[in-house]
Amino acid sequence: MEFTGSSFKGETKDGRMDGEGEYTFPTDTKYVGEMKDGMFHGKGVLLFPNGSKYEATWENGIAKQGKFTFADGLQFEEKNWDYCDGYDRRFYRERCDGLRPSGESQITNLHPPRTIPDGCFDCGDGFYDPTTRVVTSYTGRFLRNAGEQKMCCLCHLCIPSPTNTP
């Protein structure tokens, strides 16, 4: 695991993950649950760094049945999914809590929204700084570099700090 950047804490059998444990991917995504013969097997949950989670029953490393919950608590339902369907463009919090009074814009699901550092863009999992072409997590940890093409997308599609708006 030292070569992949991942780590494991838990029970082993014959040098392989077996029983209860916690496997951490290099991306800081964690699997917590049952394992067998080095694979996810039984009940377990994937915990994503952004707060989302996927709870599932696994068989030999393959999720057979599960449910995904977004960081804001919204649960994905494959059937009868009507959120972000193209007709209703409200944020999840607006669906749960109602629309804000006139004059109070809501540009993200969070209210109030995160404070975006001057000159940066909020790209969903962190802040993009066009001067360094680096995306850092909301806690300041390096996430990735952005090439020329990615930089153009981020600047056009992500929410800018107030100093970036005309």
N, C-alpha and C positions, 0 to 999 in steps of 0.2 A: 504494500500500500504506500510505502514511502516513495515509490517511483511515480505514482499517479497523483499524489497530493491528497489522498483520501485517508480517513482514519476509522478505526473501529474500537468500540468498547463493548464487551459483552462475553457471552459464552462461546466456546469453541469446541470442536471435536475433530481430531485428526488434522489440526492446523487450519480448519475452515470454520467460518461463522456457522454456529449451530445452536439454536435455543433463542433466548431473549438477547437483544443487543441494540446498539445505536451505531449506524454507519453514517459517516459524514463525507459528502462529496467535496471535491475541490472548490465548488461554487458555494459552499456553506449550506447547501440543501442537506437535510438529515432524514434518514429513514430510522424510525424507532419501532421495533416490533419483533416478530418471530422470524427466525431464519432456519434453513435446513440445507446442509451440504453446500454452504457458501452462497446461497441465494435467498432472496426474500421469499418466505413461505409461511403462510398463516396470516394472522391479523397484524397489520402494521400501518403506519402513517408516514407519508412524506411531508416534511415541514420545510417550506420554502422561506428564504431570507426576507421576502416581502410580507410575510405573515399569512400567506395562503397555505392551505393544506389539502392533501389528498389521502383520505382514509380508505383502505381497501383490504380485501382478502386476496392473498397472493398464492400462486401455485408455480413452483419452480421458477421464480423470478418474473412471472407475468401476472399483472393485476387482472383478476377475474371479475370482481365486482367491487365498485367503490363509489365514493362521492367526493366532489371537489368543492371546497369552500374558499371563497376569495377572502382577502385580508379584512375587508369591511364587513364580513359576516354573510354576504350573499352566497347562497348555495346554488351551484349549477344543477339544472335539471334538464336532461336531454329531451324529455317529452314535456310539452307545455311551456317551453322556454320563451318568454316574451320580453325579456330584458334586452335592450339594444337591438331591436328587431328592424330598425330603419324607420319605424313610424313613431315610436316613443323614444325620444332622445334624452329623457331625464336621467340624472345620476341615481344610483341606488339609494343614497340617503334622501334624495328628493322624493323617491317613490315611497319610502318608509315614513319620512317626517313631514312630507308636504313641500310645496314650493315656497321659496323665501319671499318676503314682501317685495313689492315693486321697488326698484332702485338698489337692491342688494344682489349683485351679480354673484353667481356661483359658477366658477370656471373649472372646478375639480370636484371630485366626490367628497373631499375633506372640506369642512367649513368650521373655522376659517382655514383657507389653504395654507400649505407650508410657505414659509418665507424663503424665497429663492434668492441665493446670493447674487449681488450685482453682476451684470454681464453674463449670467448663466441661464440655462434652460432646465426645467424640470422634465425629465424624460421617462418618468414612471417608476424607475428603480433607483434613481439617483439624480445628480445634477451634472449637466454637460457644460464644460467651460470651453468656448470656442477658441480662446487664446492659447490654451494648452492642448486642445483636442482630446481631453481626458474626461471620462465619466467616473465620478466618485459616488459612493453610496451616500445616503442621507446622513450617515454618521461620519463621513469623511474618508472612508476606506476606498482605495483604488479598485475600480471594477473593470475598466477596459479603455483602450485607445480607440479613437474614431478616425477612420481614413477620410479622404476627400468626399467620397460619395455618401458615407454615413453622416458626415458633418453637415452636408446640405440637407439631408432628411431631418436630422435633429433640429436644425435651425428653423425649418419650415413647419414641422409638425408638433414640436414640443412647446410647452408653456414658458414664455420668457419672463425674466425678472422685470419689474417695472422700468428699470433703466434701459431695457432692450426695446421697449415699445415706442413707436413714434409719438 
